Amino acid sequence: MSIQSFITNLVLRHQFKRQGRGPLNVEKARHMVSKMAKRYPPPPKSITHTPVPAQAQHKLCSAEWLSVAHPKHTVLYFHGGGYFFCGLDTHRPTCAYLARTAQARVLSVDYRMAPEHVFPAAVDDAVAWWQELLRQGTDPRTVVFAGDSAGGGLAVACMVAARDQGLPLPAGAILFSPWTDLTCSGETMKTLADADVMFNPESLPEAAALYLAGKPTTTPLASPLFANLKGLPSLMIHASRHEILLADSTRLHERAMAQGVTSEIHLRAKMPHVWPTMLMLPEARQTLKECGEFVARVARSAR
């Protein structure tokens, strides 16, 4: 573990985790991450940043492109945040870095969030953008879905929904600590409650309830751990051995493999939740380089 990761763990435990205690406060969470995102530098000059406004006539939410000059691949990215906070600004650095390592254009999707827009709004927005990319002539064999935490679960849900609607599927998916089980029943919710430097276990059922608005927690497109995964493309999963959502990743990997899906899982000890999105960590930058290699590999295999 790098010194940067050691310090980050200390800061997260004494600030993020401590402030997350008590009842869920949507506005506080949104304000906190928005304030943090304002300190991020703009994308490097080698990356083109193109905002895309919402297009109601096509049922498209707003989004943005982060692209290298001559992209070989496309990444469709869904940000995390428990389905109720974070957005384009909080994940712009990650998407820009991934664009460079994958030699890609990355479309970051500003899907609708709870409590203003509950399930299945996020899934509908994800599928709508996938349909739009296909309509524009994007070769699905050159596309990889990606997402972190709730966005990782959304990436899987989007693929399941696309398959069920008869749409082509991407070449693969990259998932950072995906939240795939909104029943919050994974054993690591309890066994790693103290080790996790970011989350208190009791906050996740609250976020799930906010998003589901009365729907069953086992609804497959909300909790894709319970979905039929057959026919999905290759998965690359990254998670920490010391986070409460570890079992969401390990069980997804196991279920995917059992249902004939190619899946690889990469676990690191003593790292925070969704650490590949934290670019100040050398481990994150190395992982995003590996993700770029995965994009190229699955795109070659799909051709």
C-alpha positions as CSV (number, residue, x, y, z in Angstrom):
1,M,0.0,0.0,0.0
2,S,1.4,3.4,-1.0
3,I,1.8,6.3,1.5
4,Q,-0.9,8.1,-0.5
5,S,-3.3,5.3,0.1
6,F,-2.4,5.2,3.8
7,I,-3.1,8.9,4.2
8,T,-6.3,8.7,2.1
9,N,-7.6,6.0,4.4
10,L,-7.0,8.1,7.5
11,V,-8.7,11.1,6.0
12,L,-11.7,9.1,4.7
13,R,-12.2,7.3,8.1
14,H,-12.1,10.5,10.1
15,Q,-14.0,12.7,7.7
16,F,-16.2,10.9,5.2
17,K,-17.2,7.9,7.4
18,R,-17.7,10.1,10.5
19,Q,-19.9,12.6,8.6
20,G,-21.9,9.7,7.1
21,R,-23.2,8.6,10.5
22,G,-26.9,9.1,11.3
23,P,-29.9,9.5,9.0
24,L,-29.2,9.9,5.2
25,N,-28.9,13.6,4.3
26,V,-29.2,13.9,0.5
27,E,-28.4,17.7,0.3
28,K,-25.4,17.4,2.7
29,A,-23.9,14.6,0.6
30,R,-24.5,16.4,-2.7
31,H,-23.0,19.7,-1.3
32,M,-19.9,17.8,0.1
33,V,-19.0,16.1,-3.2
34,S,-19.8,19.2,-5.3
35,K,-17.5,21.3,-3.1
36,M,-14.8,18.7,-3.5
37,A,-15.2,18.5,-7.3
38,K,-14.7,22.3,-7.6
39,R,-11.1,21.7,-6.6
40,Y,-10.4,19.3,-9.4
41,P,-8.2,20.5,-12.3
42,P,-9.7,20.6,-15.8
43,P,-9.1,17.7,-18.2
44,P,-5.6,17.8,-19.7
45,K,-5.2,19.5,-23.0
46,S,-4.8,16.1,-24.8
47,I,-8.4,15.3,-23.8
48,T,-11.3,17.0,-25.5
49,H,-14.2,17.8,-23.2
50,T,-17.6,18.1,-24.9
51,P,-20.8,18.6,-22.8
52,V,-24.0,17.1,-24.3
53,P,-27.3,18.7,-23.3
54,A,-30.3,16.6,-22.5
55,Q,-32.5,15.8,-25.5
56,A,-36.0,15.2,-24.4
57,Q,-37.2,14.2,-27.9
58,H,-34.9,11.2,-27.7
59,K,-35.4,10.6,-24.0
60,L,-31.7,11.4,-23.4
61,C,-30.4,12.8,-20.1
62,S,-27.4,15.1,-20.3
63,A,-23.9,13.7,-20.6
64,E,-20.4,14.6,-21.6
65,W,-17.6,13.2,-23.8
66,L,-14.0,13.0,-22.7
67,S,-11.9,11.9,-25.7
68,V,-8.4,11.5,-27.1
69,A,-7.7,13.0,-30.5
70,H,-8.1,9.7,-32.4
71,P,-10.1,7.3,-30.3
72,K,-10.0,3.6,-31.1
73,H,-12.7,2.6,-28.6
74,T,-15.8,3.9,-26.8
75,V,-16.5,3.7,-23.1
76,L,-19.9,4.3,-21.7
77,Y,-19.4,5.4,-18.1
78,F,-21.9,5.5,-15.2
79,H,-20.8,7.3,-12.0
80,G,-21.4,6.0,-8.5
81,G,-23.0,7.8,-5.6
82,G,-25.7,5.5,-4.2
83,Y,-28.1,6.6,-6.9
84,F,-28.6,9.9,-5.2
85,F,-25.4,12.0,-5.4
86,C,-22.2,12.6,-7.5
87,G,-22.3,13.5,-11.2
88,L,-20.4,14.5,-14.2
89,D,-18.1,16.9,-12.4
90,T,-17.1,14.4,-9.6
91,H,-16.1,11.7,-12.2
92,R,-14.6,13.9,-14.9
93,P,-10.9,13.3,-13.9
94,T,-11.5,9.5,-13.9
95,C,-13.2,9.5,-17.2
96,A,-10.5,11.7,-18.7
97,Y,-7.7,9.4,-17.4
98,L,-9.6,6.3,-18.7
99,A,-10.0,8.0,-22.1
100,R,-6.2,8.3,-22.3
101,T,-5.3,4.8,-21.0
102,A,-7.9,3.1,-23.2
103,Q,-7.3,5.4,-26.3
104,A,-11.0,6.0,-26.2
105,R,-13.8,8.5,-26.2
106,V,-15.6,8.2,-22.9
107,L,-19.3,9.1,-22.6
108,S,-20.1,9.9,-19.0
109,V,-23.9,9.8,-18.4
110,D,-25.7,12.2,-16.0
111,Y,-28.5,9.8,-15.3
112,R,-31.5,10.8,-13.2
113,M,-31.2,10.2,-9.4
114,A,-33.3,9.6,-6.4
115,P,-35.2,10.9,-4.6
116,E,-36.4,13.1,-7.4
117,H,-36.3,10.2,-9.9
118,V,-36.6,6.7,-8.6
119,F,-36.0,3.3,-10.1
120,P,-36.1,2.5,-13.0
121,A,-35.3,6.1,-14.2
122,A,-31.5,5.5,-14.0
123,V,-31.8,2.2,-16.0
124,D,-34.0,3.9,-18.6
125,D,-31.4,6.6,-19.0
126,A,-28.6,4.2,-19.3
127,V,-30.4,2.1,-22.0
128,A,-31.5,5.2,-23.9
129,W,-27.9,6.3,-24.3
130,W,-26.8,2.9,-25.4
131,Q,-29.6,2.9,-28.0
132,E,-28.4,6.4,-29.1
133,L,-24.8,5.2,-29.6
134,L,-26.0,2.3,-31.6
135,R,-28.3,4.6,-33.6
136,Q,-25.3,6.8,-34.4
137,G,-23.5,3.8,-35.9
138,T,-21.1,3.0,-33.0
139,D,-19.8,-0.5,-33.5
140,P,-20.8,-2.4,-30.2
141,R,-17.7,-4.5,-30.6
142,T,-15.6,-1.4,-29.9
143,V,-17.5,-0.4,-26.8
144,V,-17.0,-1.2,-23.1
145,F,-19.3,-0.2,-20.3
146,A,-17.8,1.0,-17.0
147,G,-19.0,2.2,-13.7
148,D,-18.2,2.5,-10.0
149,S,-20.3,1.5,-7.0
150,A,-24.0,2.2,-7.9
151,G,-22.7,3.0,-11.4
152,G,-21.2,-0.4,-11.6
153,G,-24.5,-2.0,-10.7
154,L,-26.1,0.2,-13.3
155,A,-23.7,-0.9,-16.0
156,V,-24.7,-4.5,-15.3
157,A,-28.4,-3.7,-15.2
158,C,-28.0,-1.8,-18.5
159,M,-26.5,-4.8,-20.2
160,V,-29.2,-7.1,-18.8
161,A,-31.9,-4.8,-20.0
162,A,-30.3,-4.4,-23.4
163,R,-30.0,-8.1,-23.8
164,D,-33.7,-8.6,-22.9
165,Q,-34.7,-5.9,-25.4
166,G,-32.8,-7.6,-28.2
167,L,-30.1,-4.9,-28.4
168,P,-26.4,-5.7,-29.2
169,L,-24.2,-5.9,-26.2
170,P,-20.8,-4.2,-25.7
171,A,-17.5,-6.1,-25.8
172,G,-17.1,-6.0,-22.1
173,A,-17.6,-4.1,-18.8
174,I,-15.3,-2.7,-16.2
175,L,-16.8,-2.5,-12.7
176,F,-15.2,-0.7,-9.7
177,S,-16.7,-2.1,-6.4
178,P,-20.1,-2.5,-8.0
179,W,-23.2,-2.2,-5.8
180,T,-25.1,-5.2,-7.1
181,D,-27.2,-6.3,-4.1
182,L,-29.7,-3.7,-2.8
183,T,-30.9,-6.2,-0.1
184,C,-27.5,-5.3,1.5
185,S,-27.3,-9.0,2.6
186,G,-23.7,-9.7,1.7
187,E,-21.7,-11.1,4.7
188,T,-19.0,-8.4,4.4
189,M,-21.6,-5.7,5.3
190,K,-21.1,-7.0,8.9
191,T,-17.7,-8.6,8.9
192,L,-15.9,-5.6,7.3
193,A,-17.9,-2.9,9.0
194,D,-15.0,-1.7,11.1
195,A,-12.4,-2.2,8.4
196,D,-14.2,-0.1,5.8
197,V,-12.8,3.4,5.9
198,M,-15.7,5.1,4.0
199,F,-19.1,3.6,4.8
200,N,-21.3,2.8,7.8
201,P,-23.4,-0.3,6.9
202,E,-26.7,1.2,8.0
203,S,-26.5,4.0,5.4
204,L,-26.8,1.6,2.4
205,P,-30.3,0.2,3.1
206,E,-31.4,3.9,3.4
207,A,-30.0,4.7,0.0
208,A,-31.5,1.6,-1.5
209,A,-34.9,2.5,-0.1
210,L,-34.6,6.0,-1.5
211,Y,-33.9,4.6,-5.0
212,L,-36.4,1.7,-4.9
213,A,-39.3,3.7,-3.5
214,G,-41.2,0.6,-2.4
215,K,-40.0,-1.8,-5.1
216,P,-38.6,-5.2,-3.9
217,T,-34.9,-5.0,-3.1
218,T,-34.3,-8.2,-5.2
219,T,-35.7,-6.5,-8.4
220,P,-33.1,-7.8,-11.0
221,L,-32.6,-4.4,-12.8
222,A,-32.0,-2.7,-9.4
223,S,-30.0,-5.6,-7.8
224,P,-28.4,-7.3,-10.8
225,L,-26.8,-9.9,-8.5
226,F,-30.2,-11.5,-8.8
227,A,-30.5,-11.1,-12.5
228,N,-30.0,-13.8,-15.2
229,L,-26.5,-13.0,-16.4
230,K,-26.3,-15.5,-19.3
231,G,-25.0,-14.0,-22.5
232,L,-23.3,-11.0,-21.0
233,P,-19.8,-10.0,-22.2
234,S,-16.6,-10.2,-20.3
235,L,-16.4,-8.6,-16.9
236,M,-13.4,-7.0,-15.2
237,I,-14.1,-6.4,-11.5
238,H,-12.0,-4.4,-9.1
239,A,-12.7,-4.2,-5.3
240,S,-11.0,-3.8,-2.0
241,R,-10.6,-6.7,0.4
242,H,-11.5,-4.2,3.2
243,E,-14.8,-2.7,2.1
244,I,-18.3,-3.7,3.1
245,L,-19.4,-4.1,-0.5
246,L,-16.7,-6.7,-1.2
247,A,-19.3,-9.5,-1.2
248,D,-21.2,-7.7,-3.9
249,S,-18.2,-8.1,-6.2
250,T,-17.2,-11.6,-5.2
251,R,-20.7,-13.0,-5.5
252,L,-21.3,-11.2,-8.9
253,H,-18.0,-12.8,-10.1
254,E,-19.0,-16.2,-8.9
255,R,-22.6,-16.0,-10.4
256,A,-21.3,-14.7,-13.7
257,M,-18.8,-17.5,-14.0
258,A,-21.4,-20.1,-13.0
259,Q,-23.7,-18.8,-15.8
260,G,-21.0,-19.0,-18.5
261,V,-19.9,-15.3,-18.4
262,T,-16.1,-14.7,-18.6
263,S,-15.2,-12.7,-15.5
264,E,-12.0,-11.6,-13.8
265,I,-11.8,-10.1,-10.3
266,H,-8.9,-8.1,-8.9
267,L,-8.8,-7.5,-5.2
268,R,-6.5,-5.2,-3.2
269,A,-6.0,-5.1,0.5
270,K,-6.5,-2.0,2.6
271,M,-7.9,0.2,-0.2
272,P,-11.0,2.4,0.1
273,H,-14.2,1.8,-1.8
274,V,-13.9,2.6,-5.6
275,W,-10.2,3.4,-5.1
276,P,-9.5,3.2,-8.9
277,T,-11.4,6.5,-9.2
278,M,-9.0,8.3,-6.8
279,L,-6.3,9.5,-9.2
280,M,-4.0,10.8,-6.5
281,L,-3.3,7.1,-5.6
282,P,-0.6,5.4,-7.7
283,E,-2.7,2.2,-7.4
284,A,-5.6,3.9,-9.1
285,R,-3.5,5.1,-12.0
286,Q,-2.0,1.6,-12.5
287,T,-5.4,0.0,-12.4
288,L,-6.8,2.4,-15.0
289,K,-3.8,1.5,-17.2
290,E,-4.8,-2.2,-16.8
291,C,-8.4,-1.2,-17.6
292,G,-7.2,0.4,-20.8
293,E,-5.5,-2.9,-21.7
294,F,-8.7,-4.8,-21.0
295,V,-10.7,-2.5,-23.3
296,A,-8.2,-3.2,-26.2
297,R,-8.2,-6.9,-25.4
298,V,-12.0,-7.5,-25.4
299,A,-12.4,-5.2,-28.4
300,R,-9.9,-7.4,-30.4
301,S,-11.7,-10.5,-29.2
302,A,-15.1,-9.2,-30.2
303,R,-14.1,-8.6,-33.8
